[in-house]
Amino acid sequence: MRWALSVVICVLLTMPAASSAQDVTFGLRPPLNEHERAVLLAKGTPEELFNAGVAYENGRGASHNDTLAAQFYRAAAERGYARAQVNLGKLYSDGQDVSQDYAEVRSWFERAADQGSAEAQYGLGLLYFAKNSVPKDEAQALVWAPKVTEQGLPEAQSNVAFAT
């Protein structure tokens, strides 16, 4: 039983983050002081908030800080930004510097999956298929499997084939 949860966590942590170089607006530094962070959180676009989250999560232009990354991802996610919803869900799955909380993982992945995020759909399928993370629901896991394969997410192809 515990191995299934370990596998899900490992797979979620190795999923490529939506933070490749092409996703981050370079030349913009993350807000480094409390005042700048407050202004960005209050007035920033979802993309700006997401970029600040990526910068803090990956230590680009600022010290690595998952707590601040989660704060910026949450602000962007609450404004409907799917990539921030996925990254926030991953932080909750990982549980480093934020509390590990699979209900939060599921909630954020569901919001992004409803917007068509293949990565979130894949993550939901894994969550529902595993024991101990959220109530196991193989039928629900299989709802997401065809959606992921239709979008061609490479890492999902073999795992979905294995699970079905």
Secondary structure by P-SEA (a helix, b strand, c coil): caaaaaaaaaaaaacccccccccccccccccccaaaaaaaaacccaaaaaaaaaaaaacccccccaaaaaaaaaaaaaaccaaaaaaaaaaaaacccccccaaaaaaaaaaaaaaccaaaaaaaaaaaaccccccccaaaaaaaaaaaaaaccccaaaaaaaac
